Amino acid sequence: QVQLVESGGGLVQAGGSLRLSCAASVNIFSIDAVGWYRQAPGKQRELVATITGDGSTNYADSVKDRFTIYRSNAKNTVDLFMNSLKPEDTAVYYCNAHRSNLAYWGQGTQVTVSS
């Protein structure tokens, strides 16, 4: 069983930055892959970024060169650094973890970007 808790969401102006953090109840390096997803009102949940156990990362085209996913050994978290935020980045952001062929989700954290 893996429990995930997201934090760091909030309200920010366009062009600003936020850092989201996903804390896991198990050693973060024991998780096969961790990803950040988001869901805007009326839209499907979509992938934002992922990081695998070997450190490989993947980003949605819409956030490439603006967002960075990072795994912290010291904090046992996977963080999402979001820069140059746009109003279209407004969504609830969820942390997802895959471990031993099971998937786990956090409760989500709201990110609102004002124009």
C-alpha positions in Angstrom: 0.0 0.0 0.0 1.3 3.4 -1.0 -0.2 6.6 0.3 0.5 9.9 -1.5 -0.1 13.4 -0.2 0.2 16.4 -2.5 1.0 19.9 -1.4 2.0 23.3 -2.8 -1.0 24.3 -4.9 -2.4 27.7 -4.8 -3.3 30.9 -6.7 -0.6 32.5 -8.9 -0.5 35.1 -11.6 0.3 34.2 -15.2 4.1 34.0 -15.6 4.6 33.0 -12.0 5.9 29.8 -10.5 4.8 27.1 -8.1 6.3 24.0 -6.7 4.1 21.0 -6.0 5.3 18.2 -3.7 4.2 14.6 -3.5 5.1 12.8 -0.3 5.0 9.0 -0.2 4.4 6.7 2.7 7.1 4.3 1.4 10.7 4.9 0.2 10.3 7.0 -2.9 13.0 5.0 -4.6 11.1 1.7 -4.1 8.3 3.0 -6.4 8.6 2.0 -10.1 7.3 5.3 -11.5 5.8 8.5 -10.1 3.8 10.9 -12.2 1.9 14.2 -12.0 -1.4 14.4 -13.7 -3.9 17.2 -13.9 -7.6 17.6 -14.5 -9.2 20.9 -15.5 -13.0 21.4 -15.1 -14.9 19.6 -17.8 -11.8 17.9 -19.1 -10.2 14.5 -18.8 -7.3 13.9 -16.5 -4.1 14.2 -18.5 -0.4 13.3 -17.9 1.9 16.2 -17.0 5.2 14.5 -16.2 6.6 11.2 -15.0 9.8 10.0 -13.5 10.8 6.3 -13.4 13.0 4.4 -11.0 16.1 4.9 -13.1 15.5 8.7 -13.2 14.1 8.9 -16.7 11.6 11.7 -17.2 8.8 12.4 -19.6 6.7 15.5 -20.1 3.6 16.5 -21.9 4.3 18.8 -24.9 2.3 21.5 -23.3 4.6 21.8 -20.3 8.0 21.0 -21.8 10.7 23.6 -21.0 8.4 25.1 -18.3 7.9 22.2 -15.8 10.5 20.0 -14.2 9.9 16.8 -12.2 12.4 16.0 -9.5 12.8 13.1 -7.0 14.2 14.1 -3.7 15.9 11.4 -1.6 16.3 13.7 1.4 12.6 14.7 1.5 11.2 11.4 0.1 9.1 13.4 -2.3 8.6 13.9 -6.0 8.3 17.6 -6.8 7.0 19.4 -9.8 8.6 22.7 -10.4 6.2 24.8 -12.6 7.5 28.0 -14.2 6.0 30.5 -16.7 2.5 29.4 -15.6 -0.4 30.1 -17.9 -4.1 30.3 -17.2 -4.5 27.0 -19.1 -2.4 25.3 -16.5 -5.3 25.8 -14.0 -6.4 22.4 -12.8 -6.3 20.0 -9.9 -2.9 18.3 -9.9 -2.7 14.7 -8.8 0.3 12.5 -7.9 0.3 8.9 -9.2 2.6 6.1 -8.2 3.1 2.6 -9.8 4.5 -0.1 -7.6 4.3 -3.9 -8.1 1.8 -3.5 -10.9 -0.6 -1.4 -8.7 -1.5 2.2 -9.1 -2.0 4.7 -6.4 -3.4 8.3 -6.4 -3.2 11.2 -4.1 -6.2 13.5 -3.3 -5.0 16.3 -5.5 -4.0 19.9 -5.0 -5.6 22.9 -6.8 -3.5 25.2 -9.0 -5.2 28.3 -10.2 -3.4 30.7 -12.6 -5.0 34.1 -13.1 -4.5 36.2 -16.2 
